[in-house]
Amino acid sequence: MNTNILFPRRSLVAIAAAAVLVPGMAIAKCGDITGKGDINIVGSSMPSVQHLAKEMESCNRGGLKVQIKITPEARTETERAFESQGKSAFDAAVISGGVYSSLMAKGQLQPMTDLVNKYKAKYKIEDGMLVKQGNDVYAIAYQQNAQNLYYRKDLFDKHGIKVPATYDEMLQAAAVIKAKEPSIDFPIAQTFSKGFDVSTEFVNIFAGFGGKMFKPGTAQPDFNSDAGIKTIELMKSMTKFMTPNFLASNSDDVMNQFQQGKAAMGVLWASRAARMDDPAASKIVGKMEFAAAPATMAGGKSATHLWWDGVAIPKNVGADRDLVFQVLMDALDEETTKSGNDSTIWIRSVYKPTRFGTGVILSQKAGAPIWPTEPYLGLATGELGKLVPEALGGTMTAKQALDAAAANYVKAATEKGFIK
């Protein structure tokens, strides 16, 4: 897929803060938007989306009603709505680069080039926000994201532990924390939840081992390789330092473990970083620091990927697309960036970086690649998300799980025409 996204001349980073706005901060906007109707939008539960939701819902007035559904199941609900044979249940969605690739491969996104041209000056839409397929714009990116290492600097200093540059060093640090720090329940917290979370962890670490998801030039799977087995073995070695419910540890759960002082380190989305210093939710204000995601081997690249998040409109949109676009752009204007500066790492040039993006900057410098864009990647990660947990839980060996995932993927990719 020849997907081009132009980013401003700044490091790829992403953070997210509590997105609960101070009363009076969110000014009712959208006053100059003409048009009436109901607009429904869906987005994930990450804090920056909560900030956008406040902005979008400030557009509510007389004949215009804007609702945004924030849910941990946003990816599933987006894909279900966008592939509907009828009108989509949602008129727009906040999506990641990974979801974008899947939707583009299925032809389910609405091109917005004409709307960008029409409203570019009004909303100061920057070129770095435009996600293009060829010459057409199919999404507007607003933040940059990656998974990076969170670690309790106070505890690392207390026990003389250096910041882990590799997963081996991370495991060694976890052993020290487990032996010497009774205040910590789980030395490591990481997103091993079934589905998207664990499959993303697999792809990150797998790439760190130099693995290739597919055989060169084909859609044939290559993740059931020695690198794939090493990946699962490394992931499994981490679980003895994690909550017994690690297969249910999604981003919200890991964030909560950190905030409540139950975990000492782990790889988590940078879009959660600022929540560590939210006094209303965190017991560890000022104690968490951020570094590059560990490499799988000494001298290797950071085992993570660079992402973006943005907004898109479905091809089968039911509402007035012009009206939907105006609501989206009003929510992504410069004022939103300024009022929520600490809630994410915005792509807009008015964004002022904070310390919460440190880990992503370091991950980028340590060689983290951009998330793969093969149109059939989602089929592969979907199967890995189902079967890698079987290996981590001990009901299958690593090889059995990967071979089963590969076989299921081949069937699905053949049905979709990616494998002849």
C-alpha positions as CSV (number, residue, x, y, z in Angstrom):
1,M,0.0,0.0,0.0
2,N,1.4,3.4,-1.0
3,T,0.1,5.3,2.0
4,N,1.8,8.7,2.5
5,I,1.4,10.7,5.7
6,L,3.4,13.9,6.0
7,F,4.4,14.8,9.5
8,P,5.7,18.2,10.6
9,R,9.4,18.6,11.3
10,R,9.3,17.3,14.8
11,S,10.0,14.1,16.5
12,L,7.2,11.5,16.5
13,V,5.8,11.4,19.9
14,A,2.5,11.0,21.8
15,I,1.2,11.5,25.2
16,A,-2.2,11.7,26.8
17,A,-3.6,13.4,29.8
18,A,-6.8,13.2,31.7
19,A,-9.0,15.0,29.3
20,V,-11.4,16.3,31.8
21,L,-11.5,20.0,31.0
22,V,-11.6,22.6,33.7
23,P,-15.1,24.3,33.7
24,G,-15.0,27.2,31.3
25,M,-12.0,25.8,29.3
26,A,-14.2,24.4,26.5
27,I,-15.8,27.3,24.8
28,A,-19.0,26.5,22.9
29,K,-17.8,26.6,19.3
30,C,-19.2,25.7,15.9
31,G,-21.2,28.8,15.9
32,D,-20.5,29.5,12.2
33,I,-21.2,25.9,11.1
34,T,-24.3,25.8,9.0
35,G,-26.4,22.6,8.6
36,K,-28.6,20.4,10.8
37,G,-28.6,16.8,11.7
38,D,-27.5,14.1,14.1
39,I,-23.8,13.1,13.9
40,N,-22.5,10.0,15.7
41,I,-18.8,9.5,16.2
42,V,-16.8,6.6,17.9
43,G,-13.4,6.6,19.4
44,S,-11.3,4.7,21.9
45,S,-11.0,5.4,25.6
46,M,-7.6,7.0,25.4
47,P,-7.5,10.4,27.1
48,S,-6.9,12.5,24.0
49,V,-10.2,11.2,22.6
50,Q,-12.0,12.4,25.7
51,H,-10.5,15.8,25.1
52,L,-11.8,15.8,21.5
53,A,-15.2,14.6,22.6
54,K,-15.6,17.7,24.8
55,E,-14.8,19.8,21.8
56,M,-17.1,17.9,19.4
57,E,-20.0,17.9,21.8
58,S,-19.7,21.6,22.3
59,C,-21.2,21.9,18.8
60,N,-24.6,20.8,20.1
61,R,-27.2,23.4,19.4
62,G,-30.7,23.7,18.0
63,G,-30.7,21.5,14.9
64,L,-27.3,20.0,15.3
65,K,-26.7,17.1,17.7
66,V,-23.2,15.6,18.0
67,Q,-22.6,12.5,20.1
68,I,-19.3,10.6,20.5
69,K,-19.1,7.1,21.9
70,I,-15.9,6.4,23.8
71,T,-15.3,2.7,24.2
72,P,-12.4,0.3,24.6
73,E,-14.1,-1.6,21.7
74,A,-13.8,1.3,19.3
75,R,-11.8,-0.6,16.7
76,T,-14.3,-3.4,16.5
77,E,-17.3,-1.1,16.4
78,T,-15.6,1.1,13.8
79,E,-14.9,-1.9,11.5
80,R,-18.4,-3.3,12.0
81,A,-20.0,0.0,11.1
82,F,-17.8,0.9,8.2
83,E,-18.3,-2.4,6.5
84,S,-22.1,-2.4,6.9
85,Q,-24.1,-2.8,3.7
86,G,-26.4,-0.1,4.8
87,K,-25.6,3.3,6.2
88,S,-22.8,3.3,8.9
89,A,-23.9,3.6,12.5
90,F,-21.2,6.1,12.9
91,D,-20.6,9.1,10.7
92,A,-16.9,9.3,11.7
93,A,-14.3,7.6,13.8
94,V,-11.1,8.3,15.6
95,I,-8.7,5.6,14.3
96,S,-5.1,4.6,14.5
97,G,-2.8,4.1,11.5
98,G,-3.3,0.3,11.9
99,V,-7.1,0.6,11.6
100,Y,-6.7,3.0,8.7
101,S,-4.7,0.4,6.7
102,S,-7.3,-2.2,7.3
103,L,-10.2,0.1,6.3
104,M,-8.3,1.3,3.2
105,A,-7.6,-2.2,2.1
106,K,-11.4,-2.9,2.2
107,G,-12.3,0.3,0.4
108,Q,-14.4,1.5,3.3
109,L,-13.1,5.1,3.7
110,Q,-14.6,8.3,2.3
111,P,-12.1,10.5,0.4
112,M,-12.0,14.0,1.8
113,T,-9.8,15.9,-0.6
114,D,-12.5,18.3,-1.8
115,L,-13.5,19.1,1.8
116,V,-9.8,19.7,2.8
117,N,-9.5,22.1,-0.1
118,K,-12.7,23.8,0.8
119,Y,-12.0,24.3,4.5
120,K,-8.2,24.2,4.7
121,A,-7.8,28.0,5.3
122,K,-10.8,28.2,7.7
123,Y,-9.5,25.5,10.0
124,K,-5.8,26.0,9.3
125,I,-5.4,22.3,8.3
126,E,-1.7,21.6,8.0
127,D,-0.1,19.4,5.4
128,G,1.4,17.3,8.1
129,M,-2.1,16.3,9.2
130,L,-3.1,14.8,5.8
131,V,-3.1,11.0,5.4
132,K,-3.1,10.3,1.7
133,Q,-3.6,7.4,-0.6
134,G,-2.1,8.6,-3.9
135,N,-3.3,12.2,-4.3
136,D,-6.5,11.8,-2.2
137,V,-6.9,12.5,1.5
138,Y,-8.6,9.7,3.5
139,A,-7.9,10.7,7.1
140,I,-6.8,13.7,9.1
141,A,-4.1,12.8,11.7
142,Y,-4.0,14.8,14.9
143,Q,-1.5,12.9,17.2
144,Q,1.5,10.7,17.1
145,N,1.9,7.7,19.3
146,A,4.1,4.8,20.1
147,Q,4.6,2.3,22.9
148,N,7.5,3.2,25.1
149,L,9.0,2.2,28.5
150,Y,7.4,3.5,31.7
151,Y,9.6,3.1,34.8
152,R,9.4,4.3,38.4
153,K,12.5,6.4,38.7
154,D,12.3,6.7,42.4
155,L,12.4,2.9,42.8
156,F,15.1,2.5,40.2
157,D,17.2,5.1,42.0
158,K,16.5,3.5,45.4
159,H,17.8,0.1,44.3
160,G,20.5,1.3,42.0
161,I,18.9,-0.1,38.8
162,K,19.8,1.3,35.5
163,V,17.1,2.0,32.9
164,P,16.7,-1.2,30.8
165,A,17.9,-0.9,27.2
166,T,16.9,-4.5,26.4
167,Y,14.3,-6.9,27.5
168,D,16.9,-9.0,29.3
169,E,17.8,-6.0,31.4
170,M,14.1,-5.4,32.0
171,L,13.7,-8.9,33.3
172,Q,16.8,-8.5,35.5
173,A,15.4,-5.2,36.9
174,A,12.1,-6.9,37.5
175,A,13.8,-9.6,39.6
176,V,15.5,-7.0,41.7
177,I,12.2,-5.2,42.3
178,K,10.4,-8.4,43.2
179,A,13.1,-9.3,45.7
180,K,13.7,-5.9,47.3
181,E,10.6,-3.8,46.9
182,P,7.5,-5.1,48.9
183,S,5.4,-2.1,47.9
184,I,5.2,-3.4,44.3
185,D,2.7,-6.1,43.5
186,F,3.8,-6.6,39.9
187,P,7.2,-5.5,38.8
188,I,6.0,-5.5,35.2
189,A,2.7,-4.3,33.7
190,Q,2.2,-4.7,30.0
191,T,-0.7,-4.9,27.5
192,F,-1.0,-8.7,27.0
193,S,-4.8,-8.6,26.8
194,K,-6.3,-11.0,24.2
195,G,-6.9,-9.5,20.7
196,F,-5.4,-6.3,19.6
197,D,-3.1,-5.7,22.6
198,V,-1.3,-9.0,22.7
199,S,-1.0,-9.1,18.9
200,T,0.6,-5.6,18.9
201,E,3.0,-6.7,21.5
202,F,3.9,-9.7,19.4
203,V,4.5,-7.7,16.3
204,N,6.7,-5.2,18.2
205,I,8.9,-7.8,19.8
206,F,8.9,-10.0,16.7
207,A,10.2,-7.0,14.6
208,G,12.9,-6.5,17.3
209,F,14.1,-10.0,16.6
210,G,14.3,-9.2,12.9
211,G,11.3,-11.2,12.0
212,K,9.2,-10.5,8.9
213,M,5.5,-11.0,9.1
214,F,5.2,-12.2,5.5
215,K,7.5,-13.8,3.0
216,P,9.1,-11.2,0.7
217,G,6.8,-10.0,-2.0
218,T,3.9,-12.2,-1.0
219,A,1.0,-12.4,1.5
220,Q,2.3,-15.8,2.7
221,P,2.8,-15.8,6.5
222,D,6.3,-15.9,7.9
223,F,5.5,-15.2,11.5
224,N,5.5,-18.9,12.5
225,S,9.3,-18.8,12.4
226,D,12.2,-19.1,14.8
227,A,11.8,-15.4,15.5
228,G,8.1,-15.9,16.3
229,I,8.9,-18.7,18.8
230,K,11.6,-16.4,20.4
231,T,9.0,-13.7,20.7
232,I,6.5,-15.8,22.5
233,E,9.2,-17.2,24.8
234,L,10.3,-13.7,25.7
235,M,6.7,-12.6,26.3
236,K,6.1,-15.7,28.5
237,S,9.2,-15.0,30.6
238,M,7.7,-11.7,31.5
239,T,4.4,-13.1,32.8
240,K,5.9,-14.3,36.1
241,F,6.4,-10.7,37.0
242,M,2.9,-9.6,35.9
243,T,-0.6,-9.8,37.3
244,P,-2.0,-13.4,37.1
245,N,-4.7,-11.8,35.0
246,F,-2.2,-10.6,32.4
247,L,-4.4,-11.9,29.5
248,A,-6.9,-9.3,30.5
249,S,-4.4,-6.4,30.9
250,N,-5.4,-3.8,28.3
251,S,-4.2,-0.2,28.2
252,D,-6.7,1.0,30.8
253,D,-5.7,-1.8,33.2
254,V,-1.9,-1.3,32.8
255,M,-2.4,2.5,33.2
256,N,-4.3,1.9,36.4
257,Q,-1.7,-0.5,37.8
258,F,0.9,2.2,37.3
259,Q,-1.3,5.0,38.7
260,Q,-2.1,2.9,41.8
261,G,1.6,2.2,42.5
262,K,1.1,-1.5,41.9
263,A,3.6,-1.9,39.0
264,A,7.2,-0.6,38.5
265,M,7.7,-0.7,34.8
266,G,6.3,-1.8,31.4
267,V,5.8,-0.9,27.8
268,L,2.6,1.2,27.3
269,W,1.3,3.7,24.8
270,A,2.8,7.2,25.2
271,S,-0.7,8.6,24.9
272,R,-1.2,7.5,28.5
273,A,1.9,9.2,29.9
274,A,0.5,12.4,31.2
275,R,-2.1,10.5,33.2
276,M,0.7,9.5,35.5
277,D,0.8,13.0,36.9
278,D,-2.9,13.5,37.2
279,P,-3.4,14.0,40.9
280,A,-7.1,13.1,40.7
281,A,-6.2,9.6,39.5
282,S,-2.6,8.9,40.3
283,K,-0.7,8.0,43.5
284,I,2.7,8.3,41.8
285,V,2.7,12.0,40.6
286,G,6.2,12.9,39.5
287,K,7.6,9.4,40.0
288,M,7.2,7.9,36.6
289,E,9.7,8.5,33.8
290,F,9.8,7.4,30.2
291,A,12.4,5.8,28.0
292,A,12.7,4.0,24.7
293,A,11.0,0.7,24.4
294,P,13.6,-2.0,25.1
295,A,15.4,-3.8,22.3
296,T,15.2,-7.6,22.1
297,M,18.9,-7.9,21.9
298,A,21.9,-5.7,22.8
299,G,22.5,-3.0,20.2
300,G,19.2,-3.8,18.5
301,K,16.4,-1.4,17.5
302,S,13.8,-0.4,20.0
303,A,11.1,-3.1,19.9
304,T,8.1,-0.8,19.2
305,H,6.5,1.0,16.2
306,L,5.6,4.6,15.5
307,W,1.8,5.2,15.0
308,W,-0.5,8.1,14.3
309,D,-4.2,8.6,15.3
310,G,-6.7,10.7,13.4
311,V,-10.2,11.0,12.1
312,A,-11.9,9.4,9.1
313,I,-15.4,9.2,7.5
314,P,-16.9,6.0,6.3
315,K,-17.7,5.5,2.6
316,N,-21.2,4.6,3.6
317,V,-21.7,7.7,5.7
318,G,-25.3,8.5,6.5
319,A,-25.1,12.1,7.5
320,D,-24.1,15.2,5.5
321,R,-20.4,14.6,4.9
322,D,-19.7,18.3,4.7
323,L,-21.3,18.9,8.1
324,V,-19.5,15.9,9.6
325,F,-16.2,17.3,8.3
326,Q,-16.8,20.7,9.8
327,V,-17.5,19.2,13.2
328,L,-14.3,17.1,13.0
329,M,-12.2,20.0,12.0
330,D,-13.6,22.4,14.5
331,A,-12.7,19.8,17.2
332,L,-9.1,19.6,15.8
333,D,-8.5,23.3,15.5
334,E,-5.6,25.2,17.0
335,E,-7.5,26.1,20.1
336,T,-8.1,22.4,20.8
337,T,-4.4,21.8,20.6
338,K,-3.6,24.7,22.9
339,S,-6.2,23.9,25.5
340,G,-5.2,20.2,25.5
341,N,-1.5,20.7,24.9
342,D,-0.6,18.2,27.6
343,S,-3.2,15.6,26.6
344,T,-1.3,14.2,23.6
345,I,1.5,14.9,21.2
346,W,-0.3,16.9,18.7
347,I,0.8,17.1,15.1
348,R,-0.2,20.7,14.8
349,S,2.8,23.1,14.8
350,V,1.3,25.1,17.7
351,Y,1.9,22.1,20.0
352,K,4.5,22.6,22.7
353,P,6.3,19.3,23.6
354,T,6.4,18.2,27.2
355,R,8.4,15.6,29.0
356,F,5.7,13.0,28.4
357,G,6.9,12.5,24.9
358,T,10.5,11.6,25.9
359,G,10.0,7.9,25.5
360,V,8.8,8.1,21.9
361,I,11.6,10.5,20.9
362,L,14.1,8.0,22.3
363,S,12.3,5.1,20.7
364,Q,12.4,6.9,17.3
365,K,16.1,7.6,17.8
366,A,16.6,3.9,18.7
367,G,15.3,2.9,15.3
368,A,11.6,2.1,15.9
369,P,10.0,1.6,12.5
370,I,6.5,2.9,11.4
371,W,3.8,0.3,11.9
372,P,3.5,-2.0,8.8
373,T,0.9,-1.1,6.2
374,E,0.2,-4.3,4.3
375,P,-3.5,-4.6,3.6
376,Y,-3.6,-8.1,4.9
377,L,-1.7,-7.4,8.2
378,G,-5.0,-7.1,10.1
379,L,-5.9,-10.6,9.1
380,A,-2.6,-11.9,10.5
381,T,-2.8,-9.9,13.8
382,G,-6.4,-11.0,14.2
383,E,-5.3,-14.6,14.3
384,L,-2.3,-13.9,16.5
385,G,-4.5,-12.1,18.9
386,K,-6.6,-15.2,19.4
387,L,-3.8,-17.8,19.5
388,V,-0.7,-16.2,21.1
389,P,-2.7,-16.1,24.5
390,E,-3.0,-19.9,24.2
391,A,0.8,-20.2,24.2
392,L,1.2,-17.6,27.0
393,G,-1.4,-19.4,29.1
394,G,0.3,-22.8,28.5
395,T,-2.5,-24.6,26.6
396,M,-0.5,-24.7,23.4
397,T,3.3,-24.5,22.7
398,A,4.6,-21.5,20.9
399,K,5.0,-23.5,17.7
400,Q,1.5,-24.9,17.9
401,A,0.0,-21.5,18.4
402,L,1.9,-19.9,15.6
403,D,1.3,-22.7,13.1
404,A,-2.4,-22.6,13.9
405,A,-2.5,-18.8,13.5
406,A,-0.6,-19.1,10.2
407,A,-3.1,-21.7,8.9
408,N,-6.1,-19.6,9.9
409,Y,-4.5,-16.6,8.4
410,V,-3.9,-18.3,5.1
411,K,-7.5,-19.4,4.9
412,A,-8.7,-15.9,5.6
413,A,-6.2,-14.2,3.2
414,T,-7.2,-16.7,0.5
415,E,-10.9,-15.9,0.9
416,K,-10.1,-12.2,0.6
417,G,-8.0,-12.8,-2.5
418,F,-4.6,-11.8,-1.1
419,I,-3.3,-15.3,-1.6
420,K,-4.2,-17.0,-4.9
